[in-house]
Amino acid sequence: MKNRNQNQGIAIVGALVKPLDLIEPNFSSLQGRTVKLQLLSTNTLSPIQHQQIWQVVQSESDVAWTYMAYTGFAQQTALINMLDANFHVPEAIHFGIETRQGVVGWVGLLNIRPVHRVIEIGNVYFSHQMKQSTAATEVLYLLLKHCFAQGYRRVEWKCDDLNVPSKKAALRFGFQYEGTFRQDRIVKGRNRDTAWFSMIDTEWPLVQQAYEAWLADTNFDEHGRQKLSLAQLMPKP
């Protein structure tokens, strides 16, 4: 599909987009091989899960919260209040990330724009228990797969331009860098320039193949070490 069409020889316009019925977010729990994404609120977490996520959060270093909109939590009640305040907002869906260890993080689908079929993966908290793990990659695979399966055309990833690990993660996960919005926000009293990344529906089929090849049992040896990296399997830009 061409991205631009000639409009009666007068102006160049965007390609026509096949109309679909209005896409309302339709997400339930998502089950993978190493991880489960459970719709997250203080009402959906059991007392045991509350305790699990509190144990993870309280053992996190202060550095983990540097680029988040909130700080660390001194008490479990502060964590619960944050979940209520931040995870019950319009145009957003949040998931608790559950592995065999219990609830080890959370992730959100934000700025959902059904009319334009655009959605953002954000508010990502991968605890120290899951960083650089198979579970972290499978979280992205499950979210991307379900977003594109529901007809979304564009999935976004945004982060503080100073957050180098997040920018590297976006590229590893198959997103394309689009640019930086200067002085985009004020977070915790400080300037934030925001780096924008995206993946579009025409890119997803090849990216999906890369994820599935990486996640396959055959890509790991008897010690659980990967044979090929996700970057090696990703299509070249």
C-alpha positions as CSV (number, residue, x, y, z in Angstrom):
1,M,0.0,0.0,0.0
2,K,1.4,3.4,-1.0
3,N,1.5,5.9,1.8
4,R,0.4,8.8,-0.4
5,N,-2.0,9.2,-3.2
6,Q,-2.5,11.9,-5.8
7,N,-5.7,13.8,-5.2
8,Q,-7.0,15.0,-8.6
9,G,-3.6,16.3,-9.6
10,I,-3.8,19.0,-7.0
11,A,-2.3,17.8,-3.7
12,I,-0.7,14.7,-2.3
13,V,-2.8,13.0,0.4
14,G,-2.5,10.0,2.6
15,A,-3.6,6.5,1.5
16,L,-7.2,5.5,2.1
17,V,-7.6,3.4,5.2
18,K,-10.1,0.5,5.2
19,P,-12.9,1.4,7.6
20,L,-13.5,-0.8,10.6
21,D,-16.1,-0.8,13.3
22,L,-15.0,1.4,16.1
23,I,-12.5,-0.6,18.1
24,E,-13.3,-0.6,21.8
25,P,-10.4,-2.0,23.9
26,N,-11.2,-5.7,24.6
27,F,-8.5,-7.1,26.8
28,S,-8.8,-9.8,29.4
29,S,-6.0,-11.8,31.0
30,L,-3.3,-12.9,28.5
31,Q,-1.6,-16.2,29.0
32,G,1.9,-17.0,27.7
33,R,4.4,-19.7,28.3
34,T,6.4,-18.0,31.1
35,V,4.1,-15.2,32.1
36,K,0.5,-14.2,32.6
37,L,-0.9,-10.7,32.3
38,Q,-3.8,-10.2,34.7
39,L,-6.0,-7.1,34.5
40,L,-4.8,-5.0,37.4
41,S,-6.6,-3.1,40.1
42,T,-6.7,-3.4,43.8
43,N,-9.9,-5.2,43.4
44,T,-8.5,-7.9,41.1
45,L,-5.4,-8.7,43.2
46,S,-5.8,-11.3,46.0
47,P,-4.3,-10.6,49.4
48,I,-1.5,-13.0,48.6
49,Q,-0.8,-11.1,45.3
50,H,-0.9,-7.8,47.1
51,Q,1.8,-9.1,49.4
52,Q,3.8,-10.5,46.6
53,I,4.0,-7.2,44.7
54,W,4.7,-5.4,47.9
55,Q,7.7,-7.6,48.6
56,V,9.0,-7.0,45.1
57,V,8.5,-3.3,45.3
58,Q,10.0,-2.7,48.8
59,S,13.2,-4.6,47.8
60,E,13.7,-2.4,44.7
61,S,16.4,0.2,44.7
62,D,15.5,3.9,44.4
63,V,17.1,4.0,41.0
64,A,14.2,1.9,39.6
65,W,11.8,4.8,40.1
66,T,14.0,7.5,38.5
67,Y,12.0,7.8,35.3
68,M,8.6,6.8,36.6
69,A,5.9,9.3,37.4
70,Y,5.9,8.2,41.1
71,T,8.6,7.5,43.6
72,G,9.3,4.4,45.8
73,F,6.9,3.3,48.5
74,A,7.7,3.4,52.2
75,Q,4.5,1.5,53.1
76,Q,2.2,-1.0,51.5
77,T,-0.7,1.4,51.9
78,A,1.2,4.0,49.7
79,L,1.6,1.3,47.0
80,I,-2.1,0.5,47.1
81,N,-3.1,4.2,46.9
82,M,-0.8,4.6,43.9
83,L,-2.4,1.7,42.2
84,D,-5.8,3.2,42.7
85,A,-4.7,6.7,41.6
86,N,-2.8,5.7,38.5
87,F,-4.4,2.6,37.2
88,H,-8.1,3.7,37.1
89,V,-7.7,6.4,34.5
90,P,-9.7,6.8,31.2
91,E,-8.2,5.4,28.0
92,A,-5.8,3.1,29.9
93,I,-5.7,-0.6,30.8
94,H,-3.2,-2.0,33.3
95,F,-1.9,-5.6,33.8
96,G,-0.1,-7.2,36.6
97,I,2.8,-9.4,35.4
98,E,2.7,-12.8,37.0
99,T,5.3,-15.5,36.8
100,R,6.0,-18.7,38.8
101,Q,7.5,-16.3,41.4
102,G,4.2,-14.4,41.7
103,V,3.4,-10.9,40.7
104,V,6.6,-9.3,39.7
105,G,5.7,-6.1,37.9
106,W,3.0,-4.2,35.9
107,V,2.5,-2.7,32.4
108,G,-0.1,-0.5,30.9
109,L,-1.9,0.2,27.6
110,L,-2.2,3.9,27.5
111,N,-3.6,6.8,25.4
112,I,-6.0,4.4,23.6
113,R,-7.4,6.1,20.6
114,P,-9.9,3.6,19.0
115,V,-11.0,6.0,16.2
116,H,-7.4,6.2,14.9
117,R,-6.5,2.7,16.0
118,V,-3.5,3.8,18.0
119,I,-2.4,2.5,21.4
120,E,0.7,2.9,23.6
121,I,2.6,0.5,25.8
122,G,3.7,2.4,28.8
123,N,4.0,2.7,32.6
124,V,6.3,-0.3,32.4
125,Y,7.6,-1.7,35.7
126,F,9.8,-4.7,35.2
127,S,11.1,-5.5,38.6
128,H,14.6,-6.7,39.3
129,Q,13.2,-10.2,39.3
130,M,12.4,-10.1,35.6
131,K,14.8,-7.7,33.9
132,Q,16.5,-9.3,30.9
133,S,14.3,-12.3,31.3
134,T,12.3,-14.4,28.9
135,A,9.2,-13.2,30.7
136,A,10.0,-9.5,29.9
137,T,10.1,-10.3,26.2
138,E,7.0,-12.4,26.3
139,V,5.1,-9.6,27.9
140,L,5.8,-7.4,24.9
141,Y,5.0,-10.2,22.5
142,L,1.6,-10.9,24.1
143,L,0.6,-7.2,24.2
144,L,1.7,-6.5,20.6
145,K,0.0,-9.6,19.3
146,H,-3.3,-8.7,20.9
147,C,-3.1,-5.1,19.9
148,F,-2.6,-5.8,16.2
149,A,-5.1,-8.7,16.3
150,Q,-7.7,-6.3,17.4
151,G,-7.1,-4.0,14.4
152,Y,-4.8,-1.3,15.9
153,R,-2.5,0.1,13.2
154,R,0.1,1.7,15.4
155,V,1.6,0.8,18.8
156,E,3.7,3.5,20.5
157,W,6.5,3.4,23.1
158,K,7.6,6.7,24.8
159,C,10.2,7.4,27.4
160,D,12.4,10.1,28.9
161,D,15.1,10.8,26.4
162,L,17.6,10.3,29.3
163,N,16.3,6.8,30.0
164,V,18.9,4.9,28.0
165,P,17.8,1.4,29.1
166,S,14.2,2.1,28.0
167,K,15.4,3.4,24.6
168,K,17.5,0.3,24.1
169,A,14.6,-1.9,25.1
170,A,12.3,-0.2,22.6
171,L,14.7,-0.9,19.7
172,R,15.3,-4.5,20.9
173,F,11.6,-5.1,21.0
174,G,11.2,-4.0,17.4
175,F,10.1,-0.4,17.7
176,Q,11.4,2.2,15.3
177,Y,12.7,5.5,16.7
178,E,10.7,8.5,15.4
179,G,12.2,11.5,17.1
180,T,12.3,13.5,20.4
181,F,9.8,16.0,21.7
182,R,11.8,18.7,23.4
183,Q,10.5,20.0,26.8
184,D,7.5,17.7,26.5
185,R,6.7,17.4,30.2
186,I,7.6,18.4,33.7
187,V,8.1,15.3,35.8
188,K,8.9,15.5,39.5
189,G,9.8,19.2,38.9
190,R,12.3,18.4,36.2
191,N,12.3,18.8,32.5
192,R,11.5,15.8,30.4
193,D,12.3,15.5,26.7
194,T,10.3,12.5,25.4
195,A,11.7,10.0,22.9
196,W,9.1,8.5,20.6
197,F,9.1,5.0,19.1
198,S,6.4,3.1,17.2
199,M,5.6,-0.1,15.5
200,I,2.9,-0.3,12.7
201,D,0.7,-3.1,11.5
202,T,2.6,-3.7,8.3
203,E,5.8,-4.3,10.3
204,W,4.2,-6.7,12.7
205,P,4.1,-9.9,10.7
206,L,7.9,-10.1,10.4
207,V,8.4,-8.9,13.9
208,Q,6.0,-11.5,15.1
209,Q,8.0,-14.2,13.4
210,A,11.1,-12.9,15.2
211,Y,9.5,-13.0,18.6
212,E,8.1,-16.5,18.1
213,A,11.4,-17.8,16.8
214,W,13.2,-16.3,19.9
215,L,10.6,-17.6,22.4
216,A,10.7,-21.2,20.9
217,D,12.0,-23.9,23.2
218,T,14.5,-24.8,20.4
219,N,16.2,-21.4,20.8
220,F,17.4,-22.2,24.3
221,D,20.0,-24.7,25.4
222,E,19.7,-27.1,28.4
223,H,20.9,-24.3,30.7
224,G,18.3,-21.9,29.5
225,R,20.7,-19.8,27.5
226,Q,19.5,-18.3,24.2
227,K,21.1,-19.5,21.0
228,L,20.1,-16.5,18.9
229,S,19.3,-13.1,20.3
230,L,16.1,-11.3,19.5
231,A,18.1,-8.6,17.6
232,Q,19.6,-11.3,15.3
233,L,16.1,-12.5,14.5
234,M,14.5,-9.1,13.9
235,P,13.9,-7.9,10.4
236,K,16.4,-5.2,9.3
237,P,15.0,-1.7,9.0
